Amino acid sequence: MTMQSINPATEEVLKSFDEVSPTQAQESLERAHDAFRAWRQTSFGERAARIQAAGRILRDQQSRWAGLITAEMGKPITEAEAEITKCAWNCDFYAEQAPQFLADEHTETDARESFVAFQPLGVVLAIMPWNFPFWQVFRFAAPALMAGNAAVLKHASNVPQCALAIEEIFTQAGLPGGLFKTLLVPGSGVEELIGDPHVAAVTLTGSSEVGERVASTAGRHLKKQVLELGGSDPFIILADADLDAAATTAARARNQNSGQSCIAAKRFIVEEAAADEFTEKFAQAVKKLQVGDPSRRETNVGPLARGDLREALARQVEESVSEGAHAVVGGSPLEGKGYFYQPTVLDGVSLDMPAFREETFGPVAAVLRARDADHAVEIANDTEYGLGSNLWTRDTERAKQLARRIEAGSVFINGMVASDPRLPFGGIKRSGYGRELGAYGIREFCNIQTVWVGPAREQPAQGQSQAGQAGAKSSAE
């Protein structure tokens, strides 16, 4: 079987690759496990040298890697360059912060000494999507490797060149052979990879439906998972918001990566008093976006990554319009070569339409109207997803209180949702569980190990609390 790399802007087949056999995949997992056993014994300094080297390679060859992203999945070139820069930042961040994030945590108990240690788990299998083909890999790989794990990548089948390029980067950076490995296997081969005894844990970024299958398989084998799944992020605009800033940001938030992002704003919930003015400003900002060849620096919106994705988006728009929504801007695919879809703003969207209920993965925005702030939060939470969210108002103290009522992994007030190495990232509900990035992210693939050093100290004869007595008894038992 072969795997094809296709340029979504031209529909040209760029290159074909042979898929690896189950036997080859198993051998790679065995080698990764062997590499892990040596790597876990290295110091943070030794690991950091290799991860920082990967960051330098990303920066030094930025145009090469960005060009691959643009050619293989259609990301506008300026966004592809920014993606590579962010990957390099993530490498530097974890190389510097891992010793602090994974330092032993000492706790006073009846032991002579007791502490929590963070030990690597082993081989982490990463099942990654095509929409941020470098970032989503480095987002998991830098912390996993710095924690002492090995990493095996099963990337999306439409970005094999990016997948192999990432392995090349880590090889150039001096990682031991087999410690990071790309496996060109089809989706049908994932279950066997998860079940392999050399795999200790699984991380997935993808759809909620794929998340269900991966979680089921990993759970059957009792393996740790981190799942970052779909999203239908609300973008709430209250009547007192800076509407010019909100509309400008909204156009970018919905159409970043040509609308193909789990954390792209998708449902624009506007307080009724500001709805007409915001929608007009939003529509004008969207009209200014330039659609076309993603290799041109002036392009803001490129093609969708595959033809079937465009068909699905068109169906969602057509059904929503037939149920009463109307397109203020756009509303249909572009003719000609490439999987292009017009940036679209739908007004008059209701809660039962596909544009609201389903995750729209492309440059289509749904505008809904709310009576007041409480109603806006109610609409925002009326979804099976819970990844990111936006809230716009000049009253930031009020916003911080409203943010606590929004059911999402993150709330960005007067700004656009984005992942940041310094902050934990992830979702709730059907957007998944677990966290990436920050201190929480690097600890996800660690054995959080309690170390108790005895013999136990004598407890105070008098004044000992009931809790302390219970603790002493538990220790004795």
C-alpha positions in Angstrom: 0.0 0.0 0.0 1.1 3.6 -0.7 0.5 6.9 1.0 0.1 10.0 -1.2 1.1 13.6 -0.5 -1.3 15.8 -2.5 -1.2 19.6 -2.9 -4.7 20.8 -1.9 -4.3 24.1 -3.8 -3.6 22.3 -7.2 -4.8 18.7 -6.5 -1.4 17.5 -7.8 0.2 14.4 -6.4 3.5 15.5 -5.0 4.9 12.2 -3.8 4.0 8.7 -2.9 5.4 6.6 0.0 5.2 2.9 0.9 3.4 2.2 4.1 5.4 0.2 6.7 4.3 -3.4 7.4 3.1 -4.5 10.8 6.4 -6.3 11.3 8.4 -3.2 10.6 6.2 -1.2 12.9 6.7 -3.7 15.7 10.4 -3.6 15.2 10.4 0.2 15.5 8.5 0.0 18.7 10.9 -2.5 20.2 13.8 -0.2 19.2 12.1 2.8 20.7 11.7 0.9 23.9 15.4 0.0 24.0 16.3 3.6 23.3 14.0 4.7 26.1 15.8 2.5 28.6 19.1 4.3 28.0 17.5 7.8 27.5 15.8 7.7 30.8 19.2 7.5 32.5 20.4 10.7 30.9 20.5 14.1 32.7 18.2 17.0 32.0 21.2 18.8 30.6 22.0 16.0 28.1 18.3 16.0 27.0 18.1 19.7 26.8 21.1 19.9 24.5 19.3 17.7 22.0 15.9 19.4 22.2 17.5 22.9 21.9 19.4 21.6 18.8 16.1 20.6 17.3 14.9 24.2 17.9 17.9 25.6 16.2 17.3 23.3 13.1 13.7 24.5 13.0 14.8 28.1 12.9 17.8 27.7 10.6 15.7 25.8 8.0 12.4 27.6 8.6 11.6 28.2 4.9 12.1 24.5 4.1 9.8 23.2 6.8 7.2 25.9 6.2 7.2 25.2 2.5 6.4 21.6 3.2 3.4 22.5 5.3 2.1 24.9 2.7 2.6 22.4 -0.2 1.2 19.4 1.7 -1.9 20.8 3.6 -2.4 24.3 2.1 -1.6 26.5 5.1 -0.8 30.1 4.0 2.9 30.5 4.0 3.1 33.2 6.6 1.1 31.1 9.0 3.3 28.1 8.2 6.4 30.1 9.1 4.8 31.1 12.4 4.1 27.5 13.1 7.8 26.6 12.8 8.8 29.5 15.0 6.4 28.3 17.7 7.7 24.8 17.5 11.3 26.1 18.1 10.0 28.2 21.1 8.4 25.1 22.5 11.7 23.2 22.3 13.5 26.0 24.1 10.8 26.3 26.7 10.8 22.7 27.8 14.6 22.4 27.6 14.8 25.2 30.1 11.8 24.5 32.3 11.8 20.6 32.5 14.2 20.5 35.5 11.9 22.8 37.5 8.6 21.2 36.4 9.9 17.7 37.3 11.8 18.5 40.4 11.1 16.3 43.4 8.3 17.6 45.7 9.1 17.1 49.4 6.2 16.7 51.9 6.3 16.5 55.7 5.0 13.2 56.9 5.9 10.7 59.6 8.7 9.4 57.4 12.3 10.5 57.8 11.9 11.8 54.3 9.0 11.7 51.8 8.7 13.1 48.4 7.0 12.8 45.0 9.2 12.0 42.0 8.3 12.3 38.3 9.5 9.3 36.3 9.1 8.7 32.6 6.6 6.1 31.5 8.2 4.7 28.3 7.2 4.8 24.7 4.5 7.4 24.0 2.5 6.8 20.8 1.3 10.0 19.2 -1.6 10.0 16.7 -1.5 13.4 15.2 -3.7 15.4 12.7 -2.8 17.3 9.5 -4.0 20.8 10.3 -0.9 21.9 12.4 1.4 19.1 11.1 4.6 20.4 12.9 3.2 22.2 16.0 1.0 19.4 17.2 3.9 17.0 17.1 6.4 19.2 18.8 3.7 20.2 21.3 3.8 16.6 22.7 7.3 15.6 21.7 9.4 18.3 23.4 8.0 17.7 26.9 7.7 13.9 26.4 11.3 13.6 25.4 12.5 16.0 28.1 10.7 13.9 30.7 12.8 10.9 29.5 10.2 9.1 27.3 10.6 7.8 23.8 8.1 9.0 21.1 6.6 7.2 18.1 4.5 9.2 15.6 1.6 8.0 13.6 0.8 11.1 11.6 -2.2 11.9 9.4 -1.9 10.0 6.1 -2.1 13.2 4.0 1.1 14.8 5.5 3.7 12.0 5.1 6.4 14.5 4.0 5.9 16.6 7.2 5.9 13.4 9.3 9.3 12.2 7.9 10.7 15.7 8.1 10.1 15.8 11.8 12.0 12.6 12.3 14.8 14.0 10.2 15.0 17.1 12.5 15.3 15.0 15.6 17.9 12.8 14.0 19.9 15.9 12.9 19.6 17.2 16.5 21.5 14.1 17.8 18.7 12.1 19.4 19.7 8.4 19.9 18.6 6.2 17.1 15.0 5.0 17.5 14.1 7.4 20.3 11.8 9.4 17.9 10.3 7.4 15.1 7.7 8.2 12.4 5.7 5.2 11.2 3.8 5.6 7.9 0.9 3.3 8.8 -2.8 3.7 7.8 -5.5 4.5 10.3 -6.5 0.8 10.2 -3.1 0.0 11.9 -3.6 2.2 14.9 -5.3 -0.4 17.1 -2.4 -2.8 16.8 0.1 -0.1 17.6 -1.8 0.9 20.8 -2.0 -2.7 21.9 1.7 -3.4 21.4 3.2 -4.1 24.9 6.1 -1.7 24.2 3.7 1.3 24.1 3.2 2.8 27.5 0.8 5.7 26.7 -1.1 7.3 23.9 -1.7 10.9 22.9 -4.2 11.9 20.3 -5.2 15.2 18.6 -8.2 14.6 16.3 -12.0 14.3 16.1 -14.2 13.2 18.9 -15.2 10.1 17.0 -11.6 9.0 16.6 -11.0 9.9 20.2 -13.8 7.4 21.2 -12.1 4.6 19.3 -8.6 5.4 20.6 -9.8 5.7 24.2 -11.7 2.4 24.0 -8.6 0.6 22.7 -6.2 2.2 25.1 -8.6 1.6 28.0 -8.9 -2.0 27.1 -5.1 -2.3 27.4 -5.0 -0.1 30.5 -2.8 2.6 28.9 -2.7 6.3 29.8 -4.2 8.7 27.3 -4.3 12.4 26.6 -7.0 13.4 24.1 -7.4 16.8 22.5 -10.5 16.4 20.3 -13.0 18.6 18.4 -14.2 22.0 19.3 -17.0 24.4 18.6 -15.6 27.4 20.4 -17.9 30.3 21.3 -16.9 33.9 20.7 -19.1 36.0 23.0 -19.5 39.7 22.3 -21.3 41.7 25.0 -22.9 45.1 24.2 -20.2 47.1 25.9 -17.3 45.4 24.0 -14.9 47.3 21.7 -16.7 46.1 18.5 -14.0 47.2 16.1 -11.4 45.2 17.9 -13.8 42.3 18.4 -14.7 42.2 14.7 -11.2 42.4 13.5 -10.1 39.6 15.9 -13.2 37.5 15.0 -12.3 37.5 11.3 -8.8 36.2 12.2 -10.0 33.8 14.9 -12.4 32.1 12.5 -10.2 32.0 9.5 -6.8 31.1 10.9 -5.4 28.1 9.1 -8.3 28.5 6.6 -10.7 27.8 9.4 -9.2 24.4 10.1 -8.5 24.5 13.8 -10.0 22.9 16.8 -9.7 26.2 18.7 -10.8 28.5 15.9 -13.8 30.5 17.0 -16.9 29.0 15.4 -20.0 30.3 17.1 -20.3 34.1 17.4 -22.7 34.9 20.2 -23.6 38.6 20.3 -25.7 40.4 22.8 -28.8 41.7 21.0 -28.1 45.4 21.5 -24.8 45.1 19.6 -25.6 42.3 17.1 -26.4 44.3 14.0 -23.3 46.6 14.4 -21.0 43.7 15.2 -22.2 41.6 12.3 -21.7 44.4 9.8 -18.2 45.1 11.1 -17.4 41.3 11.1 -18.7 40.9 7.6 -16.6 43.8 6.3 -13.4 42.3 8.0 -14.1 38.9 6.4 -14.6 40.5 3.0 -11.0 41.9 3.1 -9.5 38.5 3.5 -7.5 37.3 0.4 -8.2 33.8 -0.7 -5.9 32.0 -3.1 -2.5 30.4 -3.6 -1.2 29.7 -0.1 2.5 30.1 -1.2 1.8 33.8 -1.8 2.6 36.0 1.2 -0.6 38.2 0.7 -2.9 35.2 1.0 -4.9 35.0 4.2 -7.1 31.9 3.4 -5.9 28.9 1.5 -7.6 25.7 0.4 -9.1 23.1 2.7 -6.8 20.2 3.1 -8.9 17.6 1.3 -11.9 17.5 -1.1 -14.1 15.5 1.3 -13.6 18.2 3.9 -14.9 20.9 1.5 -17.9 18.7 0.7 -18.8 18.3 4.4 -18.5 22.0 5.0 -20.7 22.8 2.0 -23.3 20.4 3.3 -23.4 22.1 6.7 -23.9 25.5 5.1 -26.5 24.3 2.7 -28.5 22.6 5.4 -28.3 25.7 7.7 -29.4 28.0 4.9 -32.3 25.7 4.1 -33.4 25.9 7.7 -33.4 29.7 7.8 -29.8 31.1 8.1 -28.6 33.5 5.4 -25.1 34.2 4.2 -24.0 37.7 4.8 -20.7 36.9 3.1 -19.7 33.9 1.0 -21.7 30.7 1.2 -20.3 28.4 -1.4 -17.2 26.7 -2.7 -14.9 28.5 -5.2 -14.8 27.0 -8.8 -11.6 25.7 -10.4 -8.7 23.7 -9.2 -8.0 23.3 -5.5 -10.3 22.7 -2.5 -11.2 26.3 -1.8 -14.2 27.6 0.0 -15.3 31.2 0.3 -14.9 32.8 3.8 -18.5 32.8 5.0 -20.6 34.6 7.7 -24.0 33.1 8.4 -26.5 35.2 10.3 -29.8 34.1 11.6 -28.4 30.8 12.9 -30.4 28.9 15.5 -29.5 26.3 18.0 -30.7 23.3 16.0 -28.8 24.1 12.8 -25.7 22.2 11.7 -23.7 25.4 11.7 -24.3 25.6 15.5 -24.6 21.9 16.5 -21.7 20.4 14.5 -18.0 21.3 14.4 -17.5 23.3 11.2 -13.9 22.8 10.0 -13.4 25.5 7.5 -13.9 29.3 7.0 -17.6 29.5 8.0 -18.8 31.6 11.0 -22.2 31.2 12.6 -23.7 34.4 14.2 -26.3 33.9 17.0 -28.0 36.6 19.1 -28.4 36.5 22.9 -30.7 38.5 25.1 -28.0 39.4 27.6 -24.8 38.1 29.1 -26.4 35.3 31.0 -28.2 34.1 27.9 -24.9 34.3 25.9 -23.2 32.0 28.4 -26.1 29.6 28.3 -25.9 29.4 24.5 -22.1 29.0 24.7 -22.5 26.0 27.0 -25.2 24.5 24.9 -22.7 22.2 23.0 -21.1 18.8 23.4 -17.7 20.4 23.1 -15.6 22.3 25.6 -12.2 23.3 24.2 -11.6 27.1 24.0 -13.8 30.2 24.3 -13.6 33.9 23.9 -15.3 36.7 25.8 -15.4 40.4 24.8 -16.4 43.2 27.2 -14.8 46.3 28.6 -15.7 45.2 32.1 -12.9 42.7 32.8 -13.9 42.1 36.4 -17.3 41.0 35.3 -15.7 39.0 32.5 -13.6 37.1 35.0 -16.7 36.0 36.9 -18.5 35.0 33.7 -15.5 33.1 32.6 -15.9 30.7 35.6 -19.3 29.8 34.2 -18.1 28.9 30.7 -17.7 25.2 30.2 -14.3 25.1 28.4 -10.7 24.3 28.9 -9.7 27.9 28.4 -11.4 31.3 28.3 -9.7 34.2 26.5 -11.0 37.6 27.5 -10.6 40.4 24.9 -8.2 38.2 22.9 -8.0 35.3 20.5 -7.7 31.7 21.8 -4.2 30.3 21.2 -2.0 27.6 22.7 1.0 28.7 24.6 3.8 26.6 26.0 3.6 28.4 29.3 -0.1 27.5 29.9 -2.0 24.2 30.1 -4.1 23.4 27.0 -6.9 20.9 26.6 -10.7 20.5 26.9 -13.6 18.9 28.6 -16.8 17.1 27.5 -16.3 15.7 23.9 -13.3 17.9 23.5 -11.3 15.4 25.4 -9.3 15.1 28.6 -5.8 15.6 29.9 -3.6 18.6 29.3 -0.7 19.5 27.1 1.8 22.3 27.6 2.9 24.0 30.8 3.9 22.0 33.9 0.7 20.0 33.7 1.5 18.8 30.2 4.9 17.4 30.9 3.6 15.5 33.9 0.9 13.8 31.9 3.4 11.2 30.7 5.2 10.6 34.0 4.8 8.1 36.8 3.9 10.4 39.7 5.8 8.3 42.2 5.6 8.5 46.0 8.9 7.8 47.8 8.8 7.2 51.6 12.0 6.8 53.6 11.8 5.2 57.0 11.9 4.3 59.7 8.9 6.3 60.8 9.4 9.1 63.2 7.7 8.9 66.6 4.5 10.9 66.7 3.9 13.5 69.5 2.6 11.9 72.6 0.0 14.7 73.3 -1.9 17.0 71.0 -1.8 14.6 68.1 -4.7 15.3 65.8 -7.2 12.6 64.8 -5.9 12.9 61.2 -2.4 12.4 62.4 -3.4 9.3 64.4 -5.2 7.9 61.4 -2.1 8.6 59.2 0.2 6.8 61.7 -2.2 3.8 61.8 -2.4 3.7 58.0 1.4 3.8 57.8 1.7 0.9 60.3 -0.7 -1.1 58.3 
